[in-house]
């Protein structure tokens, strides 16, 4: 969790963020954050991390809440070469090599700076 918050604190494209949910157990954590970016779009971050499982969703939306891109690893697109990692855009679902918050922030930074 601290790595995630550190990335947000240091990112040049993050205007602010709010932790919406946080749960921690002996060997897991769940984190849900709403991030406002410098162009007033939002990135909704959801991460679940344990020794045996990691799931994520990074949902980037415009000022009106419309999807720009969502990266996730929900295992429902088995035909995608990067299964379970994939991304959703207005053009549909495609393979994704962006599997961490750092990867996603890098992509978004290239788009808005």
C-alpha positions as CSV (number, residue, x, y, z in Angstrom):
1,X,0.0,0.0,0.0
2,X,2.8,2.4,0.8
3,X,4.3,1.9,-2.6
4,X,1.0,2.9,-4.2
5,X,0.7,6.0,-2.1
6,X,4.3,6.9,-2.8
7,X,3.7,6.7,-6.6
8,X,0.7,9.0,-6.3
9,X,2.6,11.5,-4.1
10,X,5.5,11.7,-6.6
11,X,3.5,11.7,-9.8
12,X,3.6,15.0,-11.8
13,X,0.1,14.3,-13.1
14,X,-1.7,13.7,-9.8
15,X,-3.6,16.7,-8.4
16,X,-5.1,15.0,-5.4
17,X,-6.3,11.6,-4.2
18,X,-8.7,10.2,-1.6
19,X,-8.5,6.8,0.0
20,X,-12.1,5.4,-0.3
21,X,-11.4,2.0,1.3
22,X,-8.6,0.2,3.0
23,X,-8.5,-3.2,4.6
24,X,-5.5,-5.0,5.9
25,X,-5.1,-8.5,7.3
26,X,-2.3,-10.7,8.4
27,X,-1.1,-11.3,4.8
28,X,-3.3,-9.2,2.5
29,X,-4.4,-5.6,1.8
30,X,-7.3,-4.1,-0.2
31,X,-7.1,-0.5,-1.4
32,X,-9.5,1.7,-3.2
33,X,-8.5,5.2,-4.2
34,X,-10.0,8.0,-6.3
35,X,-7.3,10.1,-8.0
36,X,-7.9,13.5,-9.6
37,X,-5.4,14.2,-12.3
38,X,-4.1,17.6,-13.4
39,X,-6.4,17.7,-16.4
40,X,-9.4,17.0,-14.1
41,X,-9.9,13.4,-15.3
42,X,-10.1,10.8,-12.6
43,X,-8.3,7.5,-12.1
44,X,-10.1,4.9,-9.9
45,X,-7.6,2.6,-8.4
46,X,-8.5,-0.8,-6.8
47,X,-5.8,-3.2,-5.7
48,X,-6.0,-6.5,-3.7
49,X,-2.6,-8.0,-2.9
50,X,-1.8,-11.2,-1.0
51,X,0.9,-13.8,-1.2
52,X,-1.2,-16.0,-3.5
53,X,-3.2,-13.4,-5.4
54,X,-3.1,-10.0,-6.9
55,X,-6.0,-8.3,-8.6
56,X,-6.3,-4.8,-9.9
57,X,-8.4,-2.4,-11.7
58,X,-7.3,1.1,-12.9
59,X,-10.3,2.9,-14.4
60,X,-9.5,6.2,-16.1
61,X,-12.5,8.4,-16.8
62,X,-13.1,11.8,-18.3
63,X,-14.7,14.8,-16.4
64,X,-18.2,13.4,-17.1
65,X,-17.3,9.9,-15.9
66,X,-17.0,8.4,-19.4
67,X,-14.5,5.6,-19.9
68,X,-11.1,6.6,-21.3
69,X,-9.4,3.3,-20.5
70,X,-9.7,0.6,-17.8
71,X,-6.9,-1.8,-17.1
72,X,-7.6,-5.0,-15.1
73,X,-6.9,-8.6,-14.6
74,X,-10.3,-10.1,-14.1
75,X,-10.1,-13.5,-15.8
76,X,-12.9,-13.2,-18.3
77,X,-11.1,-12.6,-21.7
78,X,-9.3,-15.9,-22.2
79,X,-8.7,-15.1,-25.9
80,X,-6.5,-12.1,-25.1
81,X,-2.8,-13.0,-25.5
82,X,-1.9,-11.2,-22.3
83,X,-4.7,-13.0,-20.3
84,X,-5.7,-12.2,-17.7
85,X,-4.3,-8.7,-18.2
86,X,-6.3,-6.6,-20.6
87,X,-7.7,-3.1,-21.1
88,X,-11.1,-1.7,-22.1
89,X,-11.4,1.4,-24.3
90,X,-14.2,2.8,-26.4
91,X,-12.9,0.5,-29.2
92,X,-13.3,-2.6,-27.1
93,X,-11.1,-5.0,-25.2
94,X,-7.4,-5.6,-26.1
95,X,-4.2,-7.0,-24.6
96,X,-2.4,-5.0,-22.0
97,X,1.2,-4.9,-20.9
98,X,0.4,-2.3,-18.2
99,X,-0.1,-4.4,-15.1
100,X,0.9,-2.0,-12.3
101,X,-0.1,1.5,-11.2
102,X,3.3,2.7,-12.3
103,X,2.7,1.4,-15.8
104,X,-0.7,3.1,-16.0
105,X,0.5,6.4,-14.7
106,X,3.3,6.3,-17.3
107,X,0.7,5.8,-20.1
108,X,-1.5,8.5,-18.8
109,X,1.4,10.9,-18.3
110,X,2.3,10.6,-22.0
111,X,-1.3,11.4,-22.9
112,X,-1.8,14.5,-20.8
113,X,1.6,16.2,-20.5
